[in-house]
Structure formats: C-alpha cells, structure tokens
Amino acid sequence: MNQKEWFPKEKLKGITKNHLLIAALSGVLLLVIAMPVDQGNRDGGESAGLAEGSEKSPAKSSSSQRYEKQLELKLKQVLSKMEGVGEVEVMITLQDEGERVVEKDLAQTSQEVSEKDGSTSRSTQERQYQEESIFSKEGGSKGEPFIAREVMPKVEGVLVVAKGGGDSKVAKNISDAVLALFPVEVHKIKVVKMN
C-alpha cells in the first residue's frame, strides 16, 4: 500500500531548519496570544473572594485600608461611650487614596544674550528648570524617595449602626459628633438602628 506524503520531499528542499523554527515559534506565539487570561490571577487573586455576579470595586492600597480601619475603630470607641448609643458598628468610605508628595531638588539656570548689529539689537533669554527627586540612603542602592508630606485620604461617607439609632435625639447626637470629627456633608452621614 502506497501512503500519500503530507509534504513531498520536492517541496521541502527549499525550506531550512531556520524557516521551520520561525514557523513553530510563530505558532506558539499565536497560541499564547489567543489563550484566555484569568483576571483574578493577574490581579493577585483579589477577585477570588467575590461572589458571582458582584462587581469588583477598585483595589485600595494597604495604607489607605489601614487608615480607614483606624478611623472606624476610633469612631466606634468614641460613639460607644456616648449616652444612649449602646452597641455600635461603623463603616467609613474614603474619596481617594491620599497623596504622597515627593521632595524635589529644583535646579534653575538663566541666560540672557544681547546682540547689537548696527541699528538692530536683539535680546534672547533662556531659562532652564530641572527637577530631580531626592532619595533617602536607606533601602538599597538608590533608596526610597524622600516624602516631603503625606496627604491623608478624604472621608467620603459614614454609616453608623447603633442600638440607640432609632431614637431621633441619639441619632442627631451621633450625626453631630461625626460632623465635628470629619469634613463630611450631612447627607453623607447615615445613622440607623441596630436590630
């Protein structure tokens, strides 16, 4: 029985090993590009704990999460000591991640050239500004950037769930306390009764 050859030897004579290697690598590249990527693994697994159908909120930095938790804990401690509040839970949301301002070294040069050619005179001014971040000597060869100041994240809203939240006088006192502590608009403070 005579078997048909897939690639007759006459057609393969002009193809070198390099051509075959390039074709194989191109095929692998196409496979890699076409493969679906698991979004949860690429983001460090942050979406693994989300229920199906729920929307993923933008990831917060660990420093802003710590700051948020500290604010919640302090507010919870203060409110629990107020008359009529009783057991209390607090949730605070932040507007942003805050800001870290890096110290910059500013170099400024200025040059002025005046030329006079008969009855015509020309004047040219040249100014150069160069900013360079300042690095601390700690932490490796280049170090970490020197932080001049850190702006903490702004509070967006506050939810307070309290045993005494059903009493309008207690709810007003809680709302006033939150207003005194945080620059939040009144409509972004919600006080509800705990069941």
N, C-alpha and C positions, 0 to 999 in steps of 0.2 A: 504494500500500500504506500503510495507516494503522498507525503504530507505537504501541504502548502506552507511556504515560509511567510512569516509576518513581514519581515524585512529582507528582501532578496539581497544577496551579497553584492550585487552590482550597484544597488542604491546606497549601501553602507560604505563603499570605498572612499568617498569624498568626506566622510564625517570622521573627525578626530576625537580623541578622548576628551579634549577641552570642550568641544561642542556638546558632547554628552553630559559632561559635568555642569555646564552652564544651563542646559535644559533641565537637569534634575534639580538644581538649586532654584531655578525659576518656578518649578512645580511646587517645591517646598514653601517658597515664599508666598505663592498664591494660596496654599493651604492655610498658612499662618494668618494671612490677612482675612480669609473667609471664616475662620473659626470664631464662634461667638465667645464673648468675654463675660464672665460672671461679675457684675457690677459690685456685689458685696465683697468679693475677694480683692478687687482693685482698690476699694476704699478702706481697706484694713479691717473688713468684716463688720463695720458699724451697722449695716442694714440687716445683719443676721437676726437681731432681736426684734425686728419689726414684724407685726402681723401682716398677713397677705392683704393687699388692697389698701393698706395705710400709706400715707405719703411720708416720704423721708424728709425730715427737716434738715437744714444746713448744719453741718457739724460745727460745734463750738470748740474753741481751744480749751485746753485743760485749765489754764489760768483763769479764764472767764467763768468756767464752770465752778471752780473753787470759790471765786469771788461771789458768784450767785448763791452758792450754798452757805457761805459765811453770812451774807446779808439775811438770808432766810432764817438761819439759826438765831442770829441776834434779834431779829424782829419777833420771832416766835417766843424767845425768852422774855422780852420786854412785854409783849401783849399778854402773855400768860399771867403776869403779875398784876395786870390791871383789874379793877373791881368789875365783877360780873361777866368777864370774858370766859373763864373756865378753860377747858381743854381747847387747844388751838393748833391749827396747821396753816402754814404759809407757803405760797408759791410766788416767786418773783421772776419776771421775764426782763431780759436786757435788750436794749435797742441795737447794740453793736458789740464788737469785741474789745473796745477800748483802743488805745493808741500808745505806742512806744516811740518816743522822739529820740532819734539817734543824734549824738553830738557830732557836729561837723566842724572841720577845720577849713576856714574860708581864706583863700589866697586871692588878693586883688592887685592887679597891676594896671597902671595907666600910662599912656604915652601920648604926647602931643607934638606934632611936627608942623612947623610953619615954613612955607617956602615963598620967596618973593622973586618974581621973574619980570623985571621991567616994571610995567604999570599993573601987572596982575599979581595978586597974592592968594595963596591957598593955605588953608589950615586943616589938618587932619587930626582927629582924636581917636585913640584906640584904647578900649578898656577890656580887660580880661578878668573873668571870675572863675575860680576853680574851687569846687567843694570836694572834700575828701572826708570820709567817715573816720572817726577816731576809734581805735580798737584798744581794749584792755590787754594787758600782757598775760592774763590768765587764760587757761583752756586751749592749749595747743600753740602752734607756731604763730598764727595770726591773731588768735584770741577772739573774744566776743566783742561786738560793737558796744561802745560806751553809751549807755542810755542817759540822756540829759534829764528827761522827765517821763513819767508814765501817766497817761490819762485813763482813769478807770472807766469801764463801760457804763453807759447811762441806763437807768431803770426805765423800762417801758410800761410795765403794769404790775399791779399787786393784787393777789387773790388771798383773802383771809377766810378760813372756815373755822368758826368758833362755836362752842356750846351756847354761849350767850349772844350769838349773832342775830337771833330772832328778835331781840329787844332793840327797839329803834334808838334808845339812848346809848346803849352799849355799842351798837353799830356806828353811831355818829362819833363816839369817843375813839373807836378803832380807826375810823376813816381820818379823823383829825390827827391822830398820832402818826399814821402813815404819811399824811401830808406834811407834818412837821419834820419827818425824817428824810423824805425823798422828794425831789422836784418832779412830782408826777401830777398830771391833770386829774381832777376829781373824777371824771367819768372813766378813768383807767384804774380806779380802785373799786374792788367789789368785796363786800362783806356778806357772808351767808351763814346760815345756822347749820351746825353740825348735827347729823342725826345719830 
